[in-house]
């Protein structure tokens, strides 16, 4: 059985701080560290200038750099800037400067929009 008392180091070198708040003790003992501001983001809302200006319906494909891609899975467009995809269809894709590398611009006939790279098998 334990007696309920704790025997510690009886030779303590410094007395506990008297009537000092924990915040003051922490501020006095911790070095000053610069903080990085946190910028809140909302999922689905572009956070770069290039993406916020990008309207796939207004961009022209580059003179070179277009590729064919086979769609691996159905994809439902989240908004009007994206292109809905059906598995096994063929589309033309290309990238634009400043665009998120996880997305490409896809074209099917006269329809155009952003498509996720992970849903595509790039050909040619």
N, C-alpha and C positions, 0 to 999 in steps of 0.2 A: 504494500500500500504506500501511496504517496501522501505526505502530510499536508499538501496543499500550499506549501510555501516553496518559493524558488530561491535557491542560493546562487547568486551571481558573483561576479568579480567584485570583491569588497574593496579593491584598491582602484577605484575609478579616478581618473586623472582630471576630469572636468565635471563640474556640477551641471545638472540639467538647467536649461535656460528658464529663468523665472519670469512668468507672466509675459511671454513672448508668443505671438501668434505663429501658427505653423507656416503661414505664408511668408512672414518676416524671416523665419529661420531658413526656409527654402531659398529665399532671395539672397540671403547672406552667405549661404554655403554653396550655391550653384553658380557656375560661371555664366555670364551673359551670353546667350546664343541668339544670333539673328533669326528671325522667323520669316518664312516664305508665305506670302499672302495666298490664300486659297480662293480660286475663282470657281464659283459654282457653275456646273453645266447641266443642261437638261438633255436627256437622251432623245435623240432624233432632231435636235436643233443644231445646225452647223455652228462651229465655233471658230472657223477661220474665214478670213476675208475671201479667199479664192472659192470656198464652198458656198458662202452666202451669196456671191454674185453669180455663181454657176446656175444657169437655167439650161438644161440639156436640149430643150426645144429650140434654143437660139444659137447653139454652137454648131460650127461646121466641122466635119471630120478632117483630120490632117491629110495633107497630100499623100503622105506615105505613113505607114504604121498601123493601118487597119488590119484586123485579123478576123478570121471566122472562128466561131466558138459553138460548141454543142452544149446545150443546157442539160445539166445533170438532174436537177430537181425542179419541181414547180416552185415558183416564188410569187407571192402576192405583194404588189407594190404598196409601200406604206404611205406614199403621197404622190402628187402629180409630177415630181421630179424623177421618180423611179419608173422602170419598165417592168410590167408583170411578165413572168416567164412560164413556159410550159416545158416539162421534161421532154428531151429528145429533139426539140426544135433547134434550127441553126440560125444564128444571128451574127451580125458584124459588130465588132467591139473595137474600141480605141481608148486611149488615155489622154487626158489634158494636163498641161502644166499646172502644178499646185493642187492637183486633185488627190484625195485620199487614196493611197495605194491599194486599199482593200476593195475599191470600187472601180468600174470601168463605165464608159458610155456605151450603151448597146443600141443597135438599130435593127428594126424589123419592119421592112417596107417603109412607110412614112411615119412610123412610131419611133420615138427616141426617148431614152431615159437612163438613169444610173442603174447599174446591175452589180450585185455582189460577186466578186471574183470566185469565191468558194463554190458557187453554184454552176461554174462553167468548166468545160474542158476546152482549153485553147488549142486551136488547130493552126496549120500553115504558118 
